[in-house]
Amino acid sequence: MGFLDKIKGAVNAVTGNAAKVTIDYPKQALAGDEIVVKITAVSTGGELKSKGCFVDVMGQEQTHLSKTENGTKTEMHESKATYEHSFQIGEAFTLAANETKTWEGRVKLPAEAQPSYAGVHAKHIWQLRGRIEATGNDPDSGFVVLNVNKRN
């Protein structure tokens, strides 16, 4: 490995660009459901040593209020996590240069999960993220929205 390859590898570790990660999942679920997710990681060049493949699940309530007084608009944004959990669906591995690996796993949503909603001043969202734990910034899929409904 040349000097520039070593520099590129170090930059990828710091930025999370050592692999491209995608997540496939059902777009809707009910509170208490166990959903099937599939994570795919593709090396962007060099070898990547990982401590495992994870699915991060987050519920979050967000509020947005605004008012105009004397011609001046004031806005307030608040958010609070209502649920956070990481599920490990793959053990430690090494992703070789230009290699692709796929994991399939199950993620259980809490039975008491606050359903997704969007109101005038508040909303509750559920998000999933596929993540490869590695040194530096973990390569991940970015958060994607999951619509969670209440079980009758």
Buried (B, 14 or more C-beta within 10 A) or exposed (E): EEEEEEEBBEEBBEEBBBBEBBBBBEEEBBBBBEBEBBBBBBBBBBBBEBBBBBBBBBBBBBEEEEEEEEEEEEEEEEEEEBBEEBBBBBEEBEBEEEBEBEBEBEBEBBEEBBBBBEEEEBBBBBBBBBBBBBEBEBBBBEBBEBEBBEBE
